[in-house]
Amino acid sequence: MNYAYLKLMKYHLFFSFLFLFIYNGTSQDSLSTASEVDTTIVNTIVIRKTQEKIKHIPRSAKLTNPYISFKRTTPLSKKFKRFRIPSFWIKENHLGVSFNEAAFVNWNAGGNNSITGLANLKVERNYKFRYIQWDNYLELKYGLNAQEDRKLRKSGDEIRMSSTFGYRKDTITNWYYSVKANVRTQFSNGYKYPDRTTPISRFMAPGYFFFGAGNSYITPDQKFNLYTSPVTLKATYVLDQRLADNGAFGVKKAITDANGEIITPGETVFVELGLLITNTWQTNVAKNVKMKHRVSLYTDYLSSFGNVDVDWELNFHLTVNKYIKANIGTHIIYDDDILFDEIKDANGLVIDSGVPRIQFKQILGVGILYDF
């Protein structure tokens, strides 16, 4: 009987454990026992203060050990500039003074002491964004020459202003539809030395004004600019009545009687309509040597088509350092409205107005240039 009772208890315990096992495996609590980890483990990165060179490397291993050295490094050539908000305007300001001097002391071959100074100011404001290109510049030049036993003479005099507005159809092409305006004149009176009483030119006598529309080809770096305008208005102003009465610079001269008395004063404005082509180009021809080229070609449709007025400048700028520079340049002008070798009779009446000639100027100077 004891044996049967033990066997019964054995089966009872077996089924009890089986029931508890099944019940705990299939039952589920109302709350989930699993939860996401809310912490992040960050591994420690070890940075060596000094890098040690590996002494023994197996032949089969292709390893490189970086080694920091400052032996071949050079300092910055320009001062570090803080970050500025990008602008679509390109601004340039150049102020320069160049000199050319000659001095003689007991010089057997002879010569006069002389010094020439030329001041130059150039301001540019260029805007470029997507379809629009707008270029503006102002250039002022004035120079004096002083020689021993001689009064001061003018060696340079120019005022030049230009504005060109261009629009292109997309951002890939370099061709623009352009409108251009240009003004050119001088500061003070010009004389045919040694005569200092009768000026041959003055402020706005002559003064030139160009206005037209056409096409421009401008490279992305803006160092090459070709402008062609089939319709350009050219106005020549002679705002000095004496010069206007003489018909200077192409204006219609005064009508006089047999005694030379003026019946109808000369006109002060002469208007032409023609074709204009301008080109500017700058490039580095050698180290520290920059070439700048500017040319303007104009021909009139109405009175003298095919007779081209030329205004061409070619300059080479040699850089010694940041402030000292040298300049070698030439300037050629040909305008059939500017006449030379005028002939007058004994009474002072003009018999022959003269003929047009090529005007040539050569410049060589060393000076100081400051950019701001």
ChimeraX attribute file (.defattr): number of C-alpha atoms within 10 A of each C-alpha:
attribute: neighborCount
match mode: 1-to-1
recipient: residues
	/A:1	6
	/A:2	7
	/A:3	7
	/A:4	9
	/A:5	9
	/A:6	11
	/A:7	11
	/A:8	11
	/A:9	10
	/A:10	11
	/A:11	10
	/A:12	12
	/A:13	11
	/A:14	10
	/A:15	11
	/A:16	10
	/A:17	11
	/A:18	11
	/A:19	11
	/A:20	10
	/A:21	11
	/A:22	10
	/A:23	11
	/A:24	9
	/A:25	8
	/A:26	7
	/A:27	7
	/A:28	10
	/A:29	6
	/A:30	5
	/A:31	6
	/A:32	7
	/A:33	7
	/A:34	6
	/A:35	6
	/A:36	5
	/A:37	6
	/A:38	5
	/A:39	6
	/A:40	6
	/A:41	5
	/A:42	6
	/A:43	6
	/A:44	6
	/A:45	6
	/A:46	6
	/A:47	7
	/A:48	7
	/A:49	6
	/A:50	8
	/A:51	11
	/A:52	10
	/A:53	10
	/A:54	9
	/A:55	5
	/A:56	6
	/A:57	10
	/A:58	7
	/A:59	7
	/A:60	6
	/A:61	7
	/A:62	7
	/A:63	10
	/A:64	9
	/A:65	9
	/A:66	9
	/A:67	9
	/A:68	8
	/A:69	7
	/A:70	6
	/A:71	6
	/A:72	5
	/A:73	7
	/A:74	7
	/A:75	6
	/A:76	7
	/A:77	6
	/A:78	6
	/A:79	7
	/A:80	7
	/A:81	6
	/A:82	6
	/A:83	6
	/A:84	6
	/A:85	5
	/A:86	6
	/A:87	10
	/A:88	11
	/A:89	14
	/A:90	11
	/A:91	14
	/A:92	13
	/A:93	14
	/A:94	14
	/A:95	15
	/A:96	19
	/A:97	20
	/A:98	20
	/A:99	18
	/A:100	15
	/A:101	14
	/A:102	11
	/A:103	12
	/A:104	12
	/A:105	9
	/A:106	7
	/A:107	9
	/A:108	7
	/A:109	6
	/A:110	9
	/A:111	13
	/A:112	14
	/A:113	14
	/A:114	16
	/A:115	15
	/A:116	20
	/A:117	20
	/A:118	21
	/A:119	19
	/A:120	18
	/A:121	17
	/A:122	17
	/A:123	16
	/A:124	17
	/A:125	15
	/A:126	18
	/A:127	16
	/A:128	16
	/A:129	11
	/A:130	12
	/A:131	15
	/A:132	17
	/A:133	19
	/A:134	18
	/A:135	18
	/A:136	18
	/A:137	18
	/A:138	16
	/A:139	16
	/A:140	17
	/A:141	19
	/A:142	19
	/A:143	18
	/A:144	16
	/A:145	19
	/A:146	17
	/A:147	16
	/A:148	12
	/A:149	9
	/A:150	11
	/A:151	9
	/A:152	12
	/A:153	17
	/A:154	18
	/A:155	17
	/A:156	20
	/A:157	19
	/A:158	16
	/A:159	17
	/A:160	16
	/A:161	17
	/A:162	17
	/A:163	17
	/A:164	20
	/A:165	19
	/A:166	22
	/A:167	17
	/A:168	18
	/A:169	13
	/A:170	12
	/A:171	11
	/A:172	10
	/A:173	13
	/A:174	15
	/A:175	19
	/A:176	21
	/A:177	17
	/A:178	22
	/A:179	20
	/A:180	23
	/A:181	18
	/A:182	17
	/A:183	17
	/A:184	17
	/A:185	20
	/A:186	21
	/A:187	16
	/A:188	16
	/A:189	15
	/A:190	20
	/A:191	16
	/A:192	11
	/A:193	11
	/A:194	9
	/A:195	8
	/A:196	12
	/A:197	9
	/A:198	12
	/A:199	15
	/A:200	15
	/A:201	23
	/A:202	19
	/A:203	18
	/A:204	17
	/A:205	25
	/A:206	25
	/A:207	20
	/A:208	18
	/A:209	17
	/A:210	18
	/A:211	19
	/A:212	21
	/A:213	21
	/A:214	19
	/A:215	20
	/A:216	26
	/A:217	19
	/A:218	19
	/A:219	13
	/A:220	11
	/A:221	6
	/A:222	14
	/A:223	12
	/A:224	15
	/A:225	16
	/A:226	16
	/A:227	23
	/A:228	20
	/A:229	21
	/A:230	14
	/A:231	16
	/A:232	24
	/A:233	18
	/A:234	24
	/A:235	17
	/A:236	22
	/A:237	23
	/A:238	28
	/A:239	18
	/A:240	17
	/A:241	16
	/A:242	18
	/A:243	23
	/A:244	24
	/A:245	21
	/A:246	20
	/A:247	21
	/A:248	23
	/A:249	24
	/A:250	22
	/A:251	22
	/A:252	17
	/A:253	20
	/A:254	19
	/A:255	14
	/A:256	15
	/A:257	9
	/A:258	7
	/A:259	8
	/A:260	12
	/A:261	10
	/A:262	13
	/A:263	10
	/A:264	12
	/A:265	16
	/A:266	23
	/A:267	20
	/A:268	24
	/A:269	19
	/A:270	15
	/A:271	13
	/A:272	17
	/A:273	21
	/A:274	19
	/A:275	22
	/A:276	25
	/A:277	18
	/A:278	17
	/A:279	17
	/A:280	19
	/A:281	15
	/A:282	17
	/A:283	13
	/A:284	12
	/A:285	10
	/A:286	9
	/A:287	8
	/A:288	12
	/A:289	16
	/A:290	16
	/A:291	18
	/A:292	16
	/A:293	16
	/A:294	16
	/A:295	18
	/A:296	17
	/A:297	17
	/A:298	22
	/A:299	21
	/A:300	21
	/A:301	15
	/A:302	9
	/A:303	11
	/A:304	12
	/A:305	13
	/A:306	11
	/A:307	14
	/A:308	17
	/A:309	17
	/A:310	17
	/A:311	17
	/A:312	19
	/A:313	17
	/A:314	18
	/A:315	19
	/A:316	20
	/A:317	17
	/A:318	18
	/A:319	17
	/A:320	12
	/A:321	10
	/A:322	10
	/A:323	12
	/A:324	16
	/A:325	21
	/A:326	18
	/A:327	18
	/A:328	15
	/A:329	17
	/A:330	14
	/A:331	16
	/A:332	15
	/A:333	17
	/A:334	17
	/A:335	18
	/A:336	16
	/A:337	16
	/A:338	19
	/A:339	16
	/A:340	13
	/A:341	11
	/A:342	11
	/A:343	12
	/A:344	12
	/A:345	9
	/A:346	6
	/A:347	8
	/A:348	9
	/A:349	14
	/A:350	14
	/A:351	10
	/A:352	12
	/A:353	16
	/A:354	13
	/A:355	12
	/A:356	14
	/A:357	15
	/A:358	12
	/A:359	13
	/A:360	11
	/A:361	12
	/A:362	12
	/A:363	14
	/A:364	14
	/A:365	17
	/A:366	21
	/A:367	17
	/A:368	16
	/A:369	21
	/A:370	14
	/A:371	11
	/A:372	9
